[in-house]
Amino acid sequence: MTTATMERASADSSPADAPVLRSIDLEFSTAGDVHTGLEEAVAELIEVAAQDASCGILVTKLHPGRYTVALDESVPFGETYEAIAA
């Protein structure tokens, strides 16, 4: 089973000049689902990042089968970095 949760600030609650924070939390029960699930999440956030070209994407492995894919200002626009949570 694969579960995904998308978190985002709503347009109504954020000032026009405030950055929209976006992340996708993913949990996979089989190794075969990881690659496809991460590719889909990154593709979703690429569309968001392209709107203002101010950040890249950080994929963080939290523990086996659990990942977060998020827009991250420390990652240059157009790049995707990977990290493992300590």
Stockholm file with secondary structure:
# STOCKHOLM 1.0

chainA/1-86         MTTATMERASADSSPADAPVLRSIDLEFSTAGDVHTGLEEAVAELIEVAAQDASCGILVTKLHPGRYTVALDESVPFGETYEAIAA
#=GR chainA/1-86 SS CEEEEEEECCTTTSCTTSCCCEEEEEEESSHHHHHHHHHHHHHHHHHHHHHHCCCEEEEEEEETTEEEEEEETTSCTTCEEEEECC
#=GC SS_cons        CEEEEEEECCTTTSCTTSCCCEEEEEEESSHHHHHHHHHHHHHHHHHHHHHHCCCEEEEEEEETTEEEEEEETTSCTTCEEEEECC
//
